[in-house]
């Protein structure tokens, strides 16, 4: 399989995944209060949104690369 086709497949999968999930969510632990050895920690959830237009563009670019890779000789 040609490298351009592999890159195209990765872009398609990434674009579709971004459309399905809409972003990346992760948890972050941090100390809220620290008084003489007594610590109070809190977990906060943060998210990084991925714009739908970026996901669509990635999928379309991936389809284009797969098509170009299939049509190119050797």
Buried (B, 14 or more C-beta within 10 A) or exposed (E): EBEBBEBBBEBBEBBBBBBEEBEEEEEEEEEEEEEEEEEEEEEEEEEEEBEEEBBBEBBEBBBBBBEEBEEEEE
